[in-house]
Every structure is written in structure tokens, then in C-alpha cells.
Amino acid sequence: MTALFSEVPETLYGLNKRLLFISEAIAALPDPSILDIGCGTGEFLTLPLARQGWRITGLDIHGASIKRASTLAADLPGASFVCGTLNDVAGTFDVIILSEVIEHVIDPHALLEEVRLKLKDGGVLILTLPNGYGPFEIDQIFSKRNFLWIRSLYSWYVRHARRKGKAVATFNEESPHINFFSWRTIHNLISASGFQVVTFRARTFIAGDYASVLIHAFRLLHIPTDWLIKCNASAADRLPPRLVSGWMFACRAR
């Protein structure tokens, strides 16, 4: 199945695994209309889904990211992008994606209630987010303090990748995590917002700046890393959800 999204390589963040989860969650819907909130540049989610023939609208408040997304979507008639908020998008949708968004917003409950109103009857909400107390967020605690200069090294790598024209999730570097959900609190939020979980899958075990720098160091030394990345994704499926770095939910309104 991985070949379905061969343009998006698997990473420590489970980018390919996320695409497969989302495509499986929406595949049963006939010709679904899709809204991707917080789409960024669209390179790792919105655009790959559009290339599979789905009709999808990407929404983001960051102008530079939307400009890049629109440029990349020039040859994709099924993809469109809007710079703004949910109020700037007309109509309702069969599928709404909130991927790595809810941890950034001031009032996640209000956002989910707005999303519910934008969903058609029987529609699907795809919600992915980091485990607020998992390996990734622990990594970020040390990274933010630039322990062992990892933050500096990782920032250098990101800038270098952008200069080389490599795909990036977003150009917005001023949107920190302000919500840190536990397994209990995310379920409480989903329920309080009028949704119920239909499908869940863990994303990856380890993720973050330290692990990413280590992977890049291995590659510079010509040490194979694909097996590590695959093991990292498969380990998450075998571990308790509280121990992994990221969560993926498919939900329906109650």
C-alpha cells in the first residue's frame, strides 16, 4: 500500500502512515468533499490526496504557506487553497482533516464545535496530534533549551532543506504548541465536542529533533536508516497509546 503515496517518504513522524490512515478512513465515502484545516504548504497531505483524485480544499491562516501550496497545485484541478479561517470557507464537507493543528489553537473545544457544524451528516473528522506527554514532547522540552545544540543543528538542517527546494510542511515558524493532551483529555475533548471515535491508530514511537538529527547523521555516514524508520512506525502499533509520540483518530458526530 505504501506505493500509493510514493512521493511522500516515510519518516520518524509517520508522514506516509498518516496518509494511508486518512485514505483508508475516507475511501468508503463516495466522491467525498474534503477540507484540510491548517494545511500549510500542502506538500505532505493535501496535495498527495488530490493527486489520488479526491476533491480537497486546503485552509491555512499563513499567507506564504498558502501561496506555495497554490503554486504547487497549478496542475491539480481537484485541489484549491484558501488563506483565512473556517468562516472564509463556504459550504459543508464530507471529510474535515485537523492534522497537527489542535495543539496550536487557543480554544480547541470551540474549533471542534465549528468543525462539527461544517460536516455533512455522516461526515468524518480526521484528527491527528502529538501525545502531549509522549516521547516527542519530551524531546521538545530538551530541544527548546538547545541541549547539546540539537535545536541549532536541526534549524540549520531545515533552512538548508528549504534552500535546496525540498518539501516542507509549513513556512509558519511562529506557531508553538500550547495544548498538551493526555490520552484521557483528548478523549474527553472529542466527546464534549459531540464526536465519537470510530477508528484509532498510533503514528510513531519516537519523533523529534534529537532523533531526526541522529537519522541525518547516519545518512551522512551512509548507514541505512529505512529499517529504523519502519521499525519506529510498526513499534507504535504494538505499544500502549500512552507511550507513543502521535495519535490518529477518525471520528463521527454523535
N, C-alpha and C positions, 0 to 999 in steps of 0.2 A: 504493500500500500504506500510505502514511503515515496515511490516514484511518482505518485500523484502530484506531489509538491516538490519535485526535484530541484526547483530553483531556490528553495529555502533550505539550507543545510541544517541538520540537527546541531544543537549547541547545548551548553550547560543549562541554558534557560528553557530548553524544550520547545524551540520555535516550530519545528516540524511536528512534534507531538501535539502541540496546540492546534495547528491547522487540521490535523487528522481528527482530533476530538470534535472540533467545530463542524467540519464537513460531515461527520457521522451524525451529529446532532440535528443537522438541518436537511439531511438527504431525504428523509421521509416526507418532507413538505413539497407539494407540487409548485414549482416555479416560485419560490419564496422571494419576497422583497426583504432586503437586509439593510440594517443601519448599523454601522460600526462607529460607536461613540468614542472619541479620543483616539482617532485612527493614526495620528502622527503623519509620517510620510507615506503610510500605507504599504511599505515595501515588504513587510513580514506577515501581513494578514489580509488587508483589504484587496490589494492588487492580485495576490495569488488566488484568492477566492473568485475574483472577477474573471481571471484567466480560465477558470473552470466553467465559465458560462453563467454564473449567478449574477443577478442584478443587485448591486450593492452601492450604498451611499456612505461615504466616509465623512465624519464630522469631527472638527477639532477647532479649538479657540486660537491655535498658534498659526499665524499667517504664513510664516516661512515654510513650515512643515506642509501646510495645505498647498502652497504654491508648487513645491516639489512633487507632491502627490498628483496634482492635476497635470503637470508636465509628463510624468511617467504614465499617466492614464490616457494619453492622447489617442492611442490606437485601441482603446478598450471601450466600446460603446455601452457596455453594461455597468461601467464604473463612473460615478460622479462624486464630487467633493464639495463640501460646504464649510466655510470658515465662520464659526459662530457657536451658538448654544442650541439646545434642543428646541427652543422657541423659534429658531430660524429654519426649522425643517417642517415642511407641510406633510400632512397625511399620517397614516399609521403603517406598521410594518409587521411582517410575519416573524421576523427574527431581529432581535436587537442584541448587539455584542457590546459588552463592557469588559474589555480586556486590559488589565493592569491600569485601571482608572480609579476604582472606588477608593483605593488607599490614598489618593491625591486630593479628594474633594472634601470641602468643609462639612457638608451635611449629606452623608451617603444615604440616609433614610429618605430624605426629600428627593434625591436623584432617582432612587429606585421607584418611588411613587410616581414621578414624572414618566419614567420609562414604562411603567405598567399601563399608563394612560395612552402611550404611543404604540402599544402592542395590540394587534388584532386578536379577536377571540381565538383561543387555541394556539396563540403565538408562543415563541420560545425566547427566553432570555439566556444568553451565554455570559457567564460571569467567571472571569479568571482573576486571580490576585495572589500576592505572596502570603505565605503563612507568617503572620506578624511576629511570631516567636520561634520561627524555624531557622535553619542554617543560613539562608540568605540574609535575613535581617540581622543575625548575629555577625555575619561577615561585614555588613554595612556599619555596624557600631564601631568596629576597628578601622574600617576603611575611612570613615568620616574623620577619624583622628589621625589619618595618614600614617598609621602604624607600619613600620618598615618601608615607608614611602610608597606603599602599594597604590594609594589613591593617585599620586603623581604619575606613577608608571601607567596606570590604567587610563588616566586622562590623556596622556601622551599617545597611547595606542589609539584611542577614539579619534583624536584630532588627525593622526596620521591616516587612519582608515577613511576619514571624510575627504582628506586631500586626494586620496587615491580614487575617490569616487565610489567607494564601497557602500553597500546598503546600510542605512541607519534607521532606527525605529522612529526617531523624532529629532528635530533641531531644538526642541524646548529643553533647556538645561536648568530652568528655574521653577521646577515643579516637584518639590520633595514629598516624600511620604509623610502624611500627617495622621493617618489611621493605621493601627496595628491590630489586626483581627486575630483572635484565637479561634480554635475550632468551634467553641461554643458561641462566641459572639457573632461570628459570621452566619451561623445557622439562625440565631435569634433575629438578626437583621433581615435575612431573607424572609423568614416567617412574618415578622412585623410589617414588612412591606407588601404583603399579600401574595407571596410566591411560595412554591414548594419545590424542593429539589427532585428532579426526575433522574438525572444521571450525574455521577461524580467520578472524576479521575484525578489522581495526583499527577503532578507535572514532572519535576525532577527532585532528586535528593539534595545535591549540593549545587549552589549557584552563588555568584557574587564576584567581586573584584579580585579577591585572592586566588580563587580557583581559576578565573579567566586568565590572569597573568601567568599562572603556572602552566596552563594549557598552551598559551602562546610561546612560553619559553621552551616547552617540549618540541613544538613545531619548528622553532628556530634551530633546535638541535637535531632535527629530522627524526624525532621519536614519534611513532604513530600514536594518534590520540582518539581515533574513531571508536575504538573499543571501549575507552574510558567514558566517552560521551554516551554510548549506547548502554553501558552498564549503569551509568548515573540515572538515565531515564527509566530503565527497567527496575532498578532498585526501588524507585519511588512507588511502583505498583505493588511492591511486596511489604513495604513498611507501613506502620500506622500513620494516618494522615497528619497527626500532630508532629511527626518527625521530619516531614519533607519540606522543601522550600516553597512550593507553589501548589495551588489548588485550582481545579477547573470544574465548574458546575453548569449543567443545563437545567433550567427551571421553567415552570409554567405558572401562570396566575391561578390562584385557588378559586 
